[in-house]
């Protein structure tokens, strides 16, 4: 015991003796919570993080869950939100470093008196020459939530934005457009704005002056009316435009664009014109907005992943438009809303146009979609020789499963995810009557399928 005490007494903090450059490199690899926590180590570390922290991710699942729990209680909701605002503002006030790589804010904005704080966040990120900027003020992070909102938009024919929707202040816009601002945004690689009103003119300003920009996401913006995504040196690889109620035209000429998400448009037919996208391999669109018939046939043959947002209540008939062969398609997802009587069998002709399909996913918002089981006897008709995985999220469509069982000779795995498709990563999964029923159906399925097929139930 005496020996151990002696060793502890003589302990030498060699890490703190390292040069500032090395300690700064260590801190730059940590997120903001981890970096700020080093202030308690010693006097040497107390303010070191303020000079070297470069990744400022204000993503706090506990706070988001707390806001969810106090929904409807204005005073408690204000208290939780104030804690979040104070945390972000305090970090901004203390930060002394010349540059940051990441600035990410995820918060459900519930009142307008926070606008001034958000103005300061934008100005801070621009002045620090941020590389990846994400401001999400409606709390939704997953594509599943946007797919869900897309189908709800179809049902009521109106896009309902989260309120209030923050609008970029004139001072922030002026900063971005100024020569100083242009020099700062040249390092921007990713820009993601959710529930932030931004004009097409300002988006095009970013596209024209950010040569390194490869990711652009604009969701829930009332100010976006016209947008041209084009330019001789455009390096953009990912583009999402979703839930913008006043959007009338999107003109795309992007030679490097690989992934495109277009959802939740009020105008019909679709306002999106794809004039040149030779690298496009991943597409997410709604089946109801005419995009599939407007997209030039040449792009179908190069797609590797396709996600279709469905709403059967808006369909005049259940038959898909004629498709050219999807010769490169590996992953196909049907997502959206369907009642018990709606059938996806009419859309299997699309599946049959993808001879090399490997994974099919069905994710539906309606818990009543869990159907009674049907006969699943194999037939001699084999249409799918590459399909290995079928996944159901939030439901099991036994009618569709029977189709795959009869025709997918290479089927190896059936995955049943009992979570709601729109569940956020920060949400706690709680078993309810619907998920328990789905789990029971999956357990029965597990003993019915041939031994060569594995049934995986999650979570």
TORZAVEX-456816 format. One line per 5 residues: number of its first residue (from 0); their letters; for each residue x, y negated, z negated of N, C-alpha, C. Coordinates in steps of 0.001 Angstrom, whole numbers. Atoms other than C-alpha are relative to their C-alpha. Layout:
// TORZAVEX-456816
NUM	A	X/Y/Z/X/Y/Z/X/Y/Z  ...
// end
This chain:
// TORZAVEX-456816
0	XXXXX	837/1204/0/0/0/0/874/-1259/0  -911/1148/63/2831/-2403/-870/660/-228/1355  -653/90/-1310/4483/-1591/2455/-926/-637/1030  977/558/-937/1293/-2387/4408/-200/-1492/-232  170/1415/316/822/-5692/2585/1186/-807/482
5	XXXXX	-1198/684/-457/4382/-6605/3385/-10/-182/1507  67/87/-1451/3853/-5830/7070/-986/-1084/422  1014/994/-328/695/-7978/7136/482/-1403/-309  -497/1318/393/2409/-10857/5345/1008/-519/1009  -1056/388/-928/5255/-10843/7822/-448/35/1457
10	XXXXX	516/-93/-1368/3006/-10569/10854/317/-1286/772  -377/1141/-824/4207/-12827/13655/-922/-97/1209  918/219/-1126/1746/-14295/16170/817/-345/1241  -843/217/-1166/3797/-13826/19313/-797/-521/1201  810/470/-1127/888/-14483/21699/-63/-1525/12
15	XXXXX	104/1461/80/543/-18059/20447/1295/-694/356  -1292/585/-333/4226/-18592/21148/263/-20/1505  -171/-7/-1451/3765/-18007/24854/-168/-1414/561  157/1331/-618/4032/-21047/27183/-1458/-307/325  1365/431/-302/860/-23060/27873/-495/581/1325
20	XXXXX	401/-495/-1314/858/-21868/31489/-547/1428/-89  440/-1395/139/530/-18208/30459/-1298/79/-798  1239/18/788/-2072/-18918/27779/-1160/-532/842  1032/545/-884/-3983/-20970/30340/-496/1035/983  399/-1069/-919/-3953/-18040/32752/-915/999/-703
25	XXXXX	843/-913/787/-5397/-15793/30017/-1393/-596/-182  1297/653/243/-8147/-18300/29204/-818/-127/1277  723/168/-1262/-9014/-18783/32865/-728/1277/422  633/-1284/-330/-9965/-15091/33035/-1216/296/-876  1099/-223/936/-12505/-15401/30199/-1220/-835/377
30	XXXXX	1179/848/-173/-16105/-16602/30355/3/-1077/-1074  -48/1178/859/-16979/-19801/28530/-188/338/-1473  229/-381/1395/-18242/-18098/25350/1269/599/-592  -1237/-624/467/-15092/-15975/25049/1116/-1029/-138  -1065/1004/28/-12791/-18887/25864/-167/-945/-1184
35	XXXXX	233/935/1105/-14429/-21250/23358/219/666/-1355  -174/-717/1272/-14269/-18549/20664/1447/55/-443  -1419/-49/369/-10465/-18660/20758/411/-1182/-876  -341/1189/789/-10578/-22027/18956/232/331/-1471  -137/-354/1420/-10711/-20183/15594/1300/738/-278
40	XXXXX	-1209/-801/191/-7426/-18315/16154/1082/-753/-763  -1021/817/660/-5102/-21129/15130/-122/-1427/518  23/1385/-467/-4481/-24857/15526/475/-98/1448  -513/-5/-1377/-2560/-24070/18701/-1124/288/996  1079/-421/-903/-5690/-22517/20207/-1232/-902/-88
45	XXXXX	1250/703/300/-8239/-25013/18848/-609/-700/1210  526/734/-1155/-8565/-27167/21968/605/468/1322  -665/-498/-1199/-6557/-25103/24412/-1011/358/1085  1009/-434/-973/-9708/-23725/26050/-581/-1172/776  601/1155/-679/-10927/-27231/26907/823/-434/1218
50	XXXXX	-860/356/-1125/-7980/-27615/29298/83/1111/1046  -274/-1120/-890/-7937/-24146/30839/-1227/840/375  1190/-790/-338/-11482/-22679/30873/-503/-409/1388  428/287/-1375/-12531/-22411/34527/-1314/665/375  1247/-714/-286/-15504/-20027/34436/-1042/-423/-1031
55	XXXXX	1023/522/907/-18480/-21830/32890/-1344/629/361  1263/-709/-226/-21337/-19313/32920/-888/-174/-1227  940/198/1108/-24219/-20441/30717/-1196/938/209  1021/-1037/-177/-26128/-17189/31054/-142/716/-1333  184/-513/1354/-27535/-16293/27637/-1305/791/-77
60	XXXXX	1216/-818/24/-29997/-13363/27702/-838/-180/-1261  761/150/1242/-30939/-13859/24031/-862/-1258/32  768/1246/-74/-32014/-17459/24678/-1158/144/976  1068/-205/-982/-34009/-16448/27770/-1116/853/-585  1032/-832/637/-35782/-13736/25790/-757/-800/-1055
65	XXXXX	653/821/1034/-36477/-16216/22991/-998/-963/626  925/903/-692/-38040/-18670/25467/-1235/760/451  1128/-843/-386/-40207/-15839/26772/-950/234/-1173  803/-351/1169/-41376/-14965/23270/-821/-1169/-519  716/1165/534/-42421/-18522/22375/-797/-718/1090
70	XXXXX	787/603/-1087/-44202/-19172/25684/-1378/-399/-529  1280/506/491/-47256/-21321/24930/134/-794/-1286  -257/764/1223/-45766/-22704/21700/988/-1109/355  -826/1089/-520/-44459/-26097/22843/1123/-390/-947  -1028/460/946/-42583/-27047/19669/1127/1017/-138
75	XXXXX	-1043/-1034/116/-40754/-23719/19307/778/124/1305  -674/-61/-1295/-40009/-23652/23035/980/-1146/154  -886/1171/-69/-38522/-27149/22775/1252/224/-839  -1147/-254/880/-36273/-26064/19898/1009/925/669  -888/-963/-654/-34870/-23092/21822/697/-651/1187
80	XXXXX	-578/671/-1168/-34367/-25166/24978/1039/-1028/-416  -955/1005/490/-32634/-27926/23001/1333/627/-381  -1247/-692/355/-30093/-25418/21697/818/303/1257  -682/-298/-1255/-29281/-24396/25260/604/-1279/581  -483/1272/-547/-28989/-28006/26444/1202/-520/-778
85	XXXXX	-1103/477/841/-26757/-28899/23504/1273/781/290  -1169/-841/-272/-24449/-25970/24251/677/-420/1310  -563/390/-1294/-24002/-26945/27923/617/-1395/-84  -485/1381/93/-23622/-30653/27140/1293/-86/-811  -1190/47/861/-21058/-29997/24416/1234/504/753
90	XXXXX	-1117/-535/-779/-18875/-27887/26713/461/-1028/1030  -338/1011/-1015/-19033/-30580/29412/764/-1171/-628  -657/1121/680/-18038/-33276/26917/1440/332/-386  -1323/-391/490/-15048/-31294/25639/955/423/1108  -845/-558/-1049/-13790/-29910/28938/959/-1055/556
95	XXXXX	-1024/939/-437/-10507/-31567/29971/742/463/1256  -720/-527/-1152/-9310/-29366/32824/-354/-730/1281  261/723/-1249/-9034/-30840/36343/-971/715/928  825/-767/-925/-10898/-28007/38102/-718/1127/-736  669/-1219/454/-13404/-25207/37498/-311/845/1231
100	XXXXX	335/-882/-1118/-14115/-22177/39648/-1492/297/40  1408/-400/73/-17636/-21323/38415/-772/-903/-950  930/692/891/-20540/-23307/37013/-1377/603/248  1263/-712/-160/-23682/-21250/36427/-927/-333/-1150  1024/334/985/-26824/-22424/34635/-1258/786/316
105	XXXXX	1258/-731/-160/-29868/-20207/34132/-912/-353/-1157  893/504/1043/-32763/-21772/32245/-1393/-165/576  1359/323/-412/-36538/-21987/32414/-287/-1434/-435  210/1417/299/-37109/-25745/32661/-1468/-253/-289  1388/170/404/-40257/-26698/30791/-418/-1453/-199
110	XXXXX	384/1396/198/-40127/-30491/30600/930/-925/774  -739/940/-840/-38965/-33548/32539/1070/-767/-754  -981/809/723/-36986/-35188/29742/1386/653/-15  -1312/-641/-128/-34156/-32739/30513/703/-393/1290  -557/319/-1314/-33577/-34219/33974/1351/-705/-82
115	XXXXX	-1252/752/123/-30835/-36592/32813/1162/953/-290  -1043/-981/307/-28879/-33659/31355/431/738/1265  -313/-762/-1210/-29107/-31760/34651/760/-871/995  -764/935/-840/-27929/-34851/36559/1475/27/-396  -1381/-14/498/-24827/-34824/34362/702/1310/353
120	XXXXX	-600/-1301/-333/-24276/-31095/35003/457/24/1457  -355/27/-1419/-24329/-31581/38769/1227/-882/238  -1118/932/-194/-21995/-34582/38619/1300/594/-532  -1168/-637/599/-19601/-32714/36323/560/1079/926  -453/-1109/-851/-19471/-29645/38600/633/-520/1290
125	XXXXX	-550/554/-1244/-18872/-31744/41732/1365/-621/-253  -1270/677/300/-16120/-33822/40127/1119/991/-329  -994/-1024/344/-14370/-30645/38960/323/902/1186  -281/-779/-1216/-14239/-29326/42558/-392/1466/-175  490/-1351/273/-16337/-26284/41644/9/847/1279
130	XXXXX	-12/-916/-1143/-16050/-23232/43906/-1321/755/133  1280/-719/-8/-19244/-21389/42900/-963/-731/-932  961/807/752/-22214/-23516/41811/-1378/638/82  1342/-582/60/-25493/-21948/40679/-811/-710/-1068  923/656/929/-28323/-23935/39105/-1373/613/210
135	XXXXX	1276/-713/-69/-31435/-21864/38388/-866/-485/-1153  825/642/1028/-34190/-23717/36535/-1377/630/-143  1284/-674/220/-37039/-21221/36741/186/1391/-604  -239/-1210/776/-35383/-18259/35069/-79/1302/760  65/-1228/-777/-35893/-15751/37900/1336/229/685
140	XXXXX	-1306/-268/-589/-32734/-14049/39073/-40/1113/1026  -9/-1176/-855/-33718/-10872/40864/-822/-206/1257  765/31/-1241/-34908/-10425/44405/-1399/539/-236  1311/-578/290/-37750/-8335/42979/-1016/-1038/-425  915/1059/432/-39245/-11418/41352/-426/-861/1177
145	XXXXX	354/814/-1164/-39085/-13380/44605/-909/773/954  901/-826/-795/-40694/-10467/46454/-1396/-10/-599  1278/30/696/-43414/-10431/43825/-727/-1316/246  598/1308/-223/-44019/-14165/44165/-411/-174/1458  337/58/-1418/-44030/-13774/47941/-1346/647/257
150	XXXXX	1280/-669/-202/-46914/-11303/47798/-1127/-755/-696  1026/786/674/-48792/-13422/45268/-373/-1234/832  245/1127/-896/-48405/-16349/47674/-949/416/1121  851/-470/-1085/-50036/-14244/50383/-1440/159/-451  1342/-250/508/-53001/-13402/48168/-786/-1295/-157
155	XXXXX	744/1242/202/-53893/-16978/47223/269/-1046/1082  -291/863/-1140/-52451/-18527/50438/664/-1321/-390  -704/1206/424/-50673/-21210/48396/1256/385/-761  -1223/-224/754/-47128/-21353/47116/-42/-862/-1247  42/720/1264/-47158/-22285/43457/1407/-51/-585
160	XXXXX	-1348/160/515/-43846/-23695/42291/-30/-120/-1519  -114/259/1438/-42690/-23600/38682/-20/-1509/-249  97/1430/286/-43426/-26964/37077/706/-285/-1321  -286/959/-1059/-41740/-29332/36705/1190/455/841  -1087/-371/-891/-39409/-28967/39674/1000/-1160/44
165	XXXXX	-1021/1038/86/-36183/-30906/39185/370/-516/1395  -431/633/-1247/-35228/-33377/41929/1362/-636/-209  -1336/590/101/-31627/-34337/42538/-95/-1527/-65  31/1454/169/-31127/-37896/41306/750/-695/1130  -657/777/-1066/-30106/-40607/43785/1497/-139/-254
170	XXXXX	-1422/155/318/-26811/-41061/41935/774/1275/345  -662/-1265/-311/-26000/-37355/42359/148/155/1510  -58/-78/-1466/-26868/-37443/46077/1060/-941/552  -999/969/-459/-24725/-40558/46517/1411/497/-271  -1311/-561/330/-21811/-38866/44752/395/1073/1012
175	XXXXX	-293/-1099/-926/-22062/-35799/47011/358/-532/1388  -222/546/-1347/-22143/-37957/50162/1179/-955/89  -1111/958/-2/-19355/-40339/49109/1290/673/459  -1296/-584/-390/-15800/-39844/50446/641/810/-1126  -544/-736/1143/-14740/-38796/46943/-732/1330/-177
180	XXXXX	797/-1218/148/-17606/-36299/46720/304/1016/1087  -322/-899/-1116/-16803/-34869/50157/1332/700/-251  -1298/-612/304/-13195/-34292/49063/-133/1053/-1095  196/-949/1105/-14498/-32469/45955/-714/1275/452  799/-1171/-375/-16997/-30161/47664/668/862/1068
185	XXXXX	-687/-806/-1015/-14482/-28902/50228/400/1377/-512  -383/-1293/582/-13590/-26102/47810/-1212/896/-280  1216/-747/328/-17233/-24956/47457/-129/1241/877  145/-1269/-703/-17678/-21278/48382/-1419/563/-104  1362/-507/211/-21129/-20502/46954/-864/-1115/-588
190	XXXXX	957/989/494/-24140/-22775/46421/-1362/661/-121  1286/-639/249/-27304/-21418/44834/-870/-936/-837  895/947/669/-30197/-23734/43898/-1405/590/-65  1327/-558/212/-33441/-22426/42407/-816/-962/-846  860/1001/658/-36282/-24759/41418/707/-1351/-65
195	XXXXX	-678/1295/-156/-34190/-27721/42589/-436/-576/1340  416/640/-1245/-35681/-30097/45151/1214/-560/731  -1122/457/-804/-33146/-30646/47912/-453/-101/1451  435/234/-1373/-33648/-32030/51412/861/797/983  -764/-658/-1043/-32582/-30351/54635/1231/-796/375
200	XXXXX	-1139/867/-330/-30318/-33340/55302/1173/258/-943  -1079/-221/967/-28367/-32724/52089/580/1411/123  -499/-1363/-214/-28144/-28966/52698/942/27/1197  -847/47/-1194/-26747/-29675/56168/1301/-745/-275  -1225/703/398/-24268/-32088/54568/981/983/-640
205	XXXXX	-861/-1022/599/-22937/-29216/52462/568/917/1079  -449/-914/-1052/-22773/-26942/55515/1088/-626/872  -953/688/-875/-20851/-29554/57507/1331/-305/-684  -1191/466/707/-18374/-30481/54790/609/1027/-947  -537/-1060/859/-17747/-27184/53001/475/1153/881
210	XXXXX	-477/-1020/-941/-15582/-25084/55334/134/1384/-610  -153/-1298/667/-15241/-22307/52724/-1331/594/-441  1310/-445/479/-18990/-21969/52053/-425/1295/695  419/-1283/-567/-20048/-18329/52524/-1357/453/-533  1288/-370/591/-23158/-18100/50284/-838/-1253/-202
215	XXXXX	927/1113/187/-26154/-20462/50424/-1373/556/-345  1327/-448/446/-29385/-19915/48517/-809/-1215/-433  924/1062/399/-32312/-22366/48280/-1370/637/-228  1295/-581/355/-35455/-21206/46453/-824/-1016/-781  917/872/730/-38498/-23104/45184/374/-1474/159
220	XXXXX	-287/1412/-248/-37813/-26473/46812/-1135/-618/793  1077/711/-697/-40623/-28857/47762/540/-953/1062  -559/1026/-889/-38273/-31236/49574/544/567/1305  -580/-604/-1200/-37011/-28758/52167/-1082/129/1075  980/8/-1086/-38932/-29397/55413/612/540/1289
225	XXXXX	-706/-452/-1202/-36436/-28893/58254/1431/334/-378  -1368/-397/308/-33124/-27089/58168/647/607/1233  -783/-560/-1102/-30497/-26394/60796/1273/595/-579  -1177/-710/491/-27915/-23787/59874/852/326/1215  -788/-155/-1222/-25356/-24191/62634/1275/-809/-123
230	XXXXX	-1262/733/-20/-21835/-25368/63329/1091/861/580  -1051/-764/-677/-18772/-24364/65334/940/730/-949  -914/-634/961/-16727/-23541/62211/-745/575/-1200  812/-482/1116/-19585/-22236/60041/443/1408/-410  -439/-1299/488/-18301/-19378/57873/-1053/717/-824
235	XXXXX	1064/-523/862/-21644/-18667/56143/-272/1479/276  254/-1430/-122/-22197/-14948/55446/-1321/420/-627  1253/-332/696/-25259/-14966/53144/-883/-1233/-32  955/1108/13/-28361/-17150/53506/-1336/482/-541  1359/-253/492/-31556/-17129/51464/-783/-1301/-12
240	XXXXX	954/1113/52/-34449/-19526/52036/-1327/610/-419  1221/-632/484/-37472/-18616/49932/-846/-965/-819  979/737/798/-40615/-20118/48420/124/-1514/133  -58/1441/-271/-40311/-23557/50040/-1292/-377/734  1360/134/-539/-43955/-24643/50624/-144/-946/1182
245	XXXXX	132/980/-1086/-43329/-27539/53036/928/299/1180  -948/-349/-1055/-40781/-25790/55208/-725/230/1323  615/-122/-1320/-41614/-26064/58908/921/672/1010  -925/-620/-947/-38477/-25022/60783/1337/313/-659  -1368/-364/346/-35222/-23171/60119/649/506/1276
250	XXXXX	-691/-335/-1248/-32867/-23025/63081/1369/586/-366  -1220/-694/427/-30061/-20466/62628/876/335/1195  -1032/-354/-971/-26924/-20269/64734/1275/187/-803  -1060/-262/974/-24388/-18595/62451/747/1270/392  -706/-1170/-531/-21780/-16281/63984/471/988/-1052
255	XXXXX	-511/-884/1054/-20609/-14874/60633/-1088/475/-964  1078/-336/926/-24023/-14471/58962/-257/1508/-12  194/-1444/139/-24322/-10902/57621/-1300/340/-715  1187/-286/811/-27257/-11154/55179/-954/-1188/32  1016/1055/-112/-30513/-13128/55598/-1244/396/-772
260	XXXXX	1240/-193/758/-33454/-13437/53174/-921/-1171/301  997/1033/-295/-36561/-15358/54309/-1343/467/-554  1230/-430/667/-39628/-15153/52049/-851/-1198/-405  904/961/614/-42697/-17089/50957/-175/-1297/752  236/1203/-790/-43453/-19518/53783/-1502/-209/185
265	XXXXX	1416/303/-182/-46824/-21281/54056/-396/8/1468  344/110/-1412/-46694/-21917/57785/100/1358/684  42/-1254/-727/-47521/-19088/60139/-268/-305/1470  -1017/-1028/203/-46069/-17822/62377/1250/-536/-679  -1204/350/750/-42684/-17815/60722/718/-1200/601
270	XXXXX	-724/1167/-507/-40736/-21095/60978/1475/276/268  -1415/-326/-133/-37410/-19238/61265/325/421/1426  -466/-336/-1336/-35641/-19145/64610/1457/436/-93  -1367/-522/-8/-32569/-16917/64829/498/-36/1437  -501/149/-1368/-30715/-18071/67932/1308/756/230
275	XXXXX	-1299/-668/-177/-27304/-16556/67285/467/521/-1350  -463/-620/1241/-26370/-14103/64511/555/1386/323  -539/-1288/-458/-24162/-11365/65998/502/900/-1122  -519/-790/1124/-22947/-10223/62542/-1107/441/-962  1106/-284/920/-26418/-9816/60947/-214/1502/-164
280	XXXXX	202/-1428/276/-26722/-6397/59253/-987/243/-1141  865/-155/1174/-28915/-7045/56183/-1115/-1049/77  1127/915/-206/-32410/-8562/56521/-1105/288/-1008  1150/-93/909/-35173/-9243/53949/-1037/-1019/438  1053/879/-497/-38453/-10663/55286/-1364/548/-416
285	XXXXX	1376/-430/227/-42217/-10497/54858/-589/525/1301  620/-563/-1202/-44192/-8320/57259/-1173/-839/496  1226/714/-361/-47063/-10834/57302/257/-1313/735  -258/1338/-513/-45310/-13924/58654/483/-35/1448  -340/-6/-1410/-44578/-12838/62200/1474/22/306
290	XXXXX	-1442/28/-232/-40829/-12725/61712/449/1207/820  -437/-1226/-667/-40548/-9137/62922/-232/-54/1504  256/113/-1436/-42115/-9951/66285/777/-1156/616  -739/1155/-514/-40209/-13249/66594/1499/276/120  -1427/-289/-21/-36778/-11731/65939/385/683/1309
295	XXXXX	-436/-640/-1249/-34967/-10934/69196/350/1473/-205  -158/-1451/131/-34866/-7181/69806/1444/423/-195  -1400/-381/82/-31082/-7161/70050/480/134/-1444  -459/-24/1379/-30760/-7748/66292/-456/1246/-754  467/-1196/692/-32772/-4668/65288/1020/1127/79
300	XXXXX	-934/-1113/-189/-30164/-2303/66683/1250/-133/-858  -1204/180/800/-27410/-3817/64516/-272/-9/-1501  334/34/1425/-29287/-3847/61183/433/1285/-696  -352/-1138/848/-27946/-1577/58424/-932/114/-1198  953/20/1120/-30382/-2628/55656/-1168/-911/358
305	XXXXX	1207/778/-283/-33978/-3850/56016/-949/120/-1180  993/44/1072/-36351/-4924/53221/-1218/-754/499  1250/617/-423/-39990/-5653/54067/-884/-260/-1207  945/363/1048/-42250/-7518/51660/-1415/191/536  1338/-361/-460/-45805/-6154/51941/-1081/-668/-835
310	XXXXX	1254/340/687/-49234/-7487/51084/-1131/494/879  1027/-598/-837/-51979/-5263/52433/-1265/-846/69  1221/810/-20/-54683/-7778/51525/11/-1015/1134  -88/990/-1073/-53404/-10085/54290/105/640/1377  -147/-685/-1271/-53176/-7419/57010/-1355/264/650
315	XXXXX	1219/-338/-733/-55860/-7125/59677/-56/1498/282  -73/-1448/-132/-54686/-3585/60307/1317/466/-583  -1166/-527/681/-52100/-1289/58809/1101/446/955  -990/-449/-975/-50188/-641/62020/1112/-1033/153  -1114/935/-184/-46717/-2171/62360/109/-418/1453
320	XXXXX	-250/381/-1391/-45681/-4076/65472/952/1002/641  -936/-930/-650/-43757/-2068/68073/1441/-401/-282  -1391/249/333/-40104/-1735/67109/925/660/1010  -1058/-720/-716/-37023/-1038/69152/659/969/-982  -625/-982/879/-34925/1810/67778/1019/-672/-914
325	XXXXX	-901/550/1013/-33075/946/64567/1195/948/-135  -1033/-1026/-134/-29964/2887/65523/1063/-32/-1083  -1023/100/1043/-27719/1616/62695/-573/-73/-1407  631/213/1304/-30260/1379/59859/300/1156/-946  -322/-992/1031/-29098/3175/56689/-925/-114/-1206
330	XXXXX	821/236/1195/-31314/1602/53995/-1267/-765/380  1286/634/-284/-35015/724/54245/-793/-102/-1295  781/233/1216/-37135/-816/51459/-1343/-610/360  1325/610/-37/-40889/-1449/51319/-268/-541/-1402  215/608/1309/-41704/-3881/48499/-1187/-941/64
335	XXXXX	1103/944/-3/-44776/-5799/47491/-1205/471/-784  1262/-211/712/-48420/-5273/46619/-920/896/816  952/-887/-671/-50872/-2491/47460/-968/559/-1032  1010/-600/856/-54097/-1202/45970/8/1517/187  42/-1460/-27/-54939/2464/45381/-353/544/1375
340	XXXXX	477/-523/-1281/-56701/2855/48729/910/-349/1169  -900/382/-1090/-53936/1228/50802/1001/1111/270  -902/-1082/-378/-51676/3581/52709/1172/-530/811  -1203/337/-747/-48125/3250/53971/243/956/1167  -235/-989/-1051/-48498/6196/56338/-27/-638/1386
345	XXXXX	36/677/-1294/-49338/3797/59178/1333/-624/378  -1286/633/-240/-45865/2304/58778/1132/1022/119  -1052/-1002/-150/-44016/5602/59012/573/14/1415  -548/97/-1360/-43632/4931/62736/1264/-860/12  -1211/808/132/-41107/2273/61689/1140/864/-534
350	XXXXX	-1018/-873/590/-39258/4836/59567/554/945/1062  -411/-948/-1031/-39162/7177/62539/854/-647/1097  -873/701/-947/-37381/4496/64579/1424/-123/-531  -1327/69/626/-34385/4855/62227/553/1411/-152  -438/-1403/34/-32790/8219/63069/1124/286/-979
355	XXXXX	-1129/-221/903/-29783/7696/60757/-257/-571/-1396  383/522/1312/-31704/6416/57708/477/948/-1105  -504/-807/1106/-30093/7596/54451/-769/-218/-1304  695/318/1251/-32055/5820/51688/-1284/-762/295  1269/727/-87/-35717/4793/51470/-458/-337/-1410
360	XXXXX	461/460/1313/-37072/2723/48558/-1390/-612/125  1332/618/93/-40674/1854/47657/-126/-628/-1377  195/687/1282/-41174/-776/44951/-1271/-838/70  1306/657/-25/-44718/-1917/44203/-331/-595/-1353  374/699/1219/-46139/-4340/41678/-1240/606/-660
365	XXXXX	1273/-493/504/-49451/-2517/41287/176/1329/-720  -146/-1267/721/-49399/131/38533/-1059/1021/388  1061/-929/-382/-52642/1636/39915/385/818/1220  -425/-702/-1199/-50639/2887/42858/400/1445/-302  -309/-1389/348/-49784/6097/40948/-1185/857/422
370	XXXXX	1094/-772/-574/-51853/8593/42911/32/1445/-463  37/-1439/245/-52950/12163/42501/906/688/1007  -932/-696/-866/-50552/14654/43978/-735/694/1142  551/-657/-1186/-51138/16127/47414/880/1188/364  -772/-1157/-450/-49962/19278/49163/1333/-431/586
375	XXXXX	-1321/340/-512/-46241/19185/49890/644/1244/594  -532/-1186/-673/-45714/22177/52142/904/-421/1149  -897/369/-1100/-42718/21972/54496/-546/457/1342  410/-352/-1352/-43339/22042/58241/1237/177/863  -1123/-190/-922/-41202/22835/61246/418/-1310/656
380	XXXXX	-271/1276/-656/-41281/19191/62350/1007/-810/-811  -1045/717/721/-37999/17624/61226/350/-1278/761  -267/1281/-651/-37770/13932/62067/1193/-715/-624  -1042/734/722/-35250/12792/59476/1109/962/-423  -1090/-935/269/-31971/14669/59521/1100/-622/-855
385	XXXXX	-1030/683/790/-29933/12057/57581/-521/-524/-1335  575/581/1212/-32352/10894/54862/305/878/-1211  -434/-759/1172/-30897/11955/51497/-642/-473/-1292  504/564/1255/-32419/9631/48867/-1320/-736/238  1261/737/25/-36016/8493/48281/-193/-528/-1414
390	XXXXX	120/627/1315/-36562/6029/45439/-1340/-699/-141  1252/673/321/-39810/4870/43828/219/-871/-1235  -150/936/1111/-39817/1786/41587/-1384/-503/-399  1280/477/505/-42881/1074/39444/-1192/837/412  1110/-826/-469/-44979/3767/41128/551/1269/637
395	XXXXX	-318/-1123/-881/-45003/7124/42885/-1120/93/1021  978/-176/-1065/-46750/7325/46227/134/1444/501  -118/-1416/-346/-47347/11073/46550/-355/257/1461  360/-138/-1409/-48895/10632/49967/1235/-222/876  -1222/291/-737/-45698/9076/51259/1084/1030/-312
400	XXXXX	-979/-1011/378/-43576/11551/49316/-238/1304/759  318/-1208/-758/-45410/14429/51001/493/-120/1441  -493/236/-1363/-44543/12894/54352/1502/275/67  -1443/-210/-4/-40841/12836/53452/355/1463/-268  -286/-1389/339/-40956/16314/51961/-172/910/1214
405	XXXXX	260/-797/-1196/-42335/17677/55202/1011/-257/1105  -775/390/-1172/-39948/15835/57503/1476/-293/-261  -1392/354/310/-36690/15067/55671/775/1256/-388  -676/-1276/227/-34606/18217/56015/1229/-162/-887  -1221/219/776/-31559/16627/54305/-260/-614/-1377
410	XXXXX	347/667/1256/-33435/15229/51266/663/695/-1196  -728/-543/1148/-31301/15661/48120/-487/-556/-1328  288/671/1268/-32500/13157/45520/-1276/-828/89  1164/873/169/-35790/11593/44410/193/-757/-1306  -212/838/1184/-35346/8680/41991/-1319/-686/-357
415	XXXXX	1201/679/498/-38250/7398/39862/427/-986/-1076  -348/1060/943/-37600/4059/38145/-1294/-500/-639  1252/314/700/-40277/3446/35500/-157/-1477/-345  86/1429/317/-39525/-267/35135/-819/-751/1032  709/878/-917/-41625/-3013/36658/1001/-578/992
420	XXXXX	-971/474/-1001/-39991/-4119/39949/510/-1410/-233  -421/1378/220/-39852/-7753/38838/713/-222/-1320  -649/140/1299/-38127/-7031/35523/1383/-619/149  -1288/674/-52/-35193/-9364/34947/1058/812/-749  -1060/-719/714/-31798/-8018/33834/16/-308/-1493
425	XXXXX	-35/377/1408/-32162/-9903/30553/-1266/405/-756  1203/-496/669/-35622/-8476/29837/285/1330/-691  -77/-1296/668/-35845/-5659/27324/-1093/897/569  994/-945/-503/-37546/-2618/28822/-780/574/-1176  867/-532/1046/-40509/-1662/26664/-992/969/626
430	XXXXX	906/-1030/-509/-42441/1529/27252/-1444/-441/-221  1421/302/131/-46133/883/27946/-804/1132/631  869/-1070/-495/-49107/2908/29125/315/357/1450  -281/-243/-1417/-48245/2483/32822/1314/747/193  -1301/-653/-153/-44582/3439/32450/-36/1428/-550
435	XXXXX	116/-1354/547/-45498/6448/30290/-726/913/973  720/-799/-991/-47998/7637/32895/903/330/1179  -922/-217/-1107/-45410/7191/35621/1055/1043/-380  -1004/-956/457/-42846/9129/33565/-570/1415/-26  649/-1316/37/-45328/11980/33091/-151/577/1401
440	XXXXX	122/-449/-1384/-46005/12158/36835/1350/463/539  -1335/-355/-469/-42264/12206/37497/468/1319/-611  -386/-1249/657/-41769/15023/34969/-680/1195/659  712/-1068/-700/-44430/17127/36704/647/249/1361  -638/-117/-1312/-42797/16375/40056/1314/761/-98
445	XXXXX	-1315/-596/189/-39477/17543/38662/-37/1522/70  96/-1471/8/-40698/21134/38245/-654/531/1268  696/-435/-1207/-42568/21218/41580/883/22/1236  -814/86/-1203/-39855/20266/44063/959/1179/68  -972/-1088/-144/-37439/22880/45450/1269/-278/-806
450	XXXXX	-1220/171/822/-34254/23467/43383/1069/-851/661  -1042/758/-682/-32090/21836/46045/-197/-1507/-118  299/1436/140/-33794/18460/45368/44/-391/-1466  -112/500/1375/-32821/16588/42201/-946/-1165/-207  895/1096/376/-35403/14359/40501/623/-749/-1163
455	XXXX	-631/836/1025/-33854/11501/38505/-1023/-1000/-509  966/910/624/-36047/9563/36048/782/-1023/-820  -679/1047/769/-34853/6194/34713/-1009/-1077/-381  -1154/-175/895/-34462/4501/32374/-256/1166/-939
// end
